[in-house]
Amino acid sequence: RSRAMMFERFTEKTIKAVMLAQSESRRLKLDYVGTEMLVVGIVAEGTDTGSRVLETQLNVTLVAAMAALDEDVGTGDGGKALEIPFTAGAKHVLEDAIECAKDQGSSSVGTAHLLRAVLRREDGNGVRLLSKLLSCDTPQATIE
């Protein structure tokens, strides 16, 4: 599936969250966008359901999310490419977000679907980052 086709079902806010995840990779001078960057992108978007769940219900701030990401991945010496590739895990999450939307009878993919897809990848770095931010072993249970 081409990247353009994958994103055609994403809402503007979800695309913004993905672009903000890419910005985080650039900020950290990394040559990949992982699920942990997607989490920060969701928080950074600031207005959609996924962001509101993390910020208002669970008190995850952008400052805390960025600090946890910095601590987790550090900085590299890349991030100069125009197109920073997604990791296999992040690609899987982006595809799974479409399935999450379908499961809920939605024709478009919101940030809540993206967050749910991150949570489904239990061994992913996004879940690890959320565990750190929420100080719990199972962010899935906390967020669901």
N, C-alpha and C positions, 0 to 999 in steps of 0.2 A: 504494500500500500504506500503510495507516495505521501510525502509530508504534507503537501498542499491538500490532498484529499482527506487526510486524517484531521486537519484543522478546520475543514469547512463546517463541521458540526459544533465547533467550540464557540462559545459566546465571546463577545469582545472582551469581557472582563477576564475570561479564562485565557484568552490569547495574551492579554496584558500580563497575567500572572506568569505565563510561560516566558514571555519576553523579559520580565523582571528576574526570573530564574537565570536566564542567559546573562543578564547584567551582573548578577552575583558571581557567575563564573568568570566574567571579565574582570570584575573588581578584585577577585582573588587570584587573577592571572592563571586560570586553569584552562585546560583544553577539552573540557567535557562539561556537560550539564547532567547532574545526577538527581536522584529522587530527593536528596537533601536540599538541593537548590530549588526544586519545585515547591517544597514546603515553605521556604523563605519567600518564594514568589507569590504563593497563595496569601501569606501574611501581608506582604508588601502591597498587594493589589488593594487591600483596605476597605472595599465596599461590598463585595459579593458574599454570599452565604458561607462559603468555606472560610473566608477571612474573618467574618463576624463570629463564627463558631469558635475559632481559635482565639480571637482577641477578646470578645466580650464575655463569652461563657467560660473560657479556660485561662484568661489573662496572659496569653502569649503575645508579647509585644514584638514589634519589628526589631527593636534594639537587641532584645534578648535572643531572638531567632538568628540575627546576623552574628552576634557574639558566639552563640553555640556552634554555628556553622564555621566561623573562623577557627574556633578551638578544635573542631572535628577534622577539618580538611587542611587548615593552614593555607599558605599561599604558594603558588608555583611561579614559573617564569614563562608561561604561555599566555593564552587568552587573547592573542592578537588576531586570530582568524576572524573573518567576517561571519562565517557560519560555524558556530561551536557545536560539535556533534553531541547528541544525547547518548548516555550510556545505554547498554542493552536493557537495564532495569528501568530507566526513565522512559525508553521507547515502549516497553511493556506497560508501564503505568499510563502513558498517554493513550494507548490502545484500549486498556482496561477501563479508562474513564468513559469511553464511548459505550462500553458494555454496561457500566454502572448507570449511565443515563437511560439506556434502553430498558434496563431492569426496572427503573422507576417510571417508565412510560414517557420519558422526555425525549424530544427530538433534538434538543441541543444540550451540549455539555457545559455545565457550570463548574465553578471552583469547588463546590461541595462534592461533585462527582470525581473531580481530580483528587481531592483530599481522600475520599473513600478508596480510590484506586491506589493511592500511596499506602494507605493502611492495610490493604489486601496483601501487599508485598511484605510479609512479616519479617523476612530476613534483610530487608532493604535499609539503606542508609537514611532514608526519609523517616522510617519508623524509629530508627535509633535516635535521630535528632529529636523527634517528638517525645520519645521516652525521656530524653535528657531535659527537654523544656518543661514537661509535665511532672517530672520526678516520679515516674512510675514505669513498671516493666511492660505494661500492656496498654499503650495509648489507644488501641482499638476499643477496648472496653470503656475507657474514659470518654472518648469522643462519640462513639455510637450512642 
